[in-house]
Amino acid sequence: MASEILLKVSGLKVAYGGIQAVKGASFEVRAGELVSLIGANGAGKTTTLKAITAVQPLADGRIEYLGRSLAGQGTWDLVRQGLVMVPEGRGVFARMTIVENLLMGAFVRNDREIEADVDRVFGIFPRLKERAQQLAGTMSGGEQQMLAMGRALMARPRLLLMDEPSMGLAPIMVDKIFEVVRDIHARGTTVLLVEQNASRALGLADRGYVMESGEITMGGEARTLLADPKVRAAYLGE
């Protein structure tokens, strides 16, 4: 029996002024999947995530989460429903400590398990625990990426959107970030991963989509896309 569709994007169009950044993209993410959206810089991947999370308005199309349209909802509404994004560029609160950043991730919650979830994040990212009282703005790029991921986990996401988590990081930190993405998925969180590193992204994923010039041009099982000559030539340098 097929798992339920958590996210369904149909005919998505997004424009910046007169420039059409996304041109009718359609795709879906099912519960329990790790889906990768790959494409070159400027393909429209980040814009797509911004549209899904109500950061960027739609020109046309429909976005459904848990079978319901997201039209008219704010980003905070989506977080309450378990739809959470780790943005490109990390976006940590530079003048707040690591612990304070994590607590901001739980801002929409009022349960008694927040402190336990901070400990859980520290278990995933021991380096954050070592520097719990350090200001986020003084951390390295890789450490800030860990913090951004940990902050998102504090919202207890059902669907986690990740925008270019490995961008600008040293190779050893890239390995760590992808290891954590795999671990988050293995713990039961559904993931939509946007990445320029096509090989690593598809290597983790169940399924994948290729975005070019604002359009979804290919989609299917990740291993099939990894073996496709067009994908290998365009994104794997072969």
Summary of the structure (lengths in Angstrom):
residues: 238
radius of gyration: 17.4
end to end distance: 37.5
largest distance: 51.8
contacts: 750
relative contact order: 0.18
helix: 38%
strand: 28%
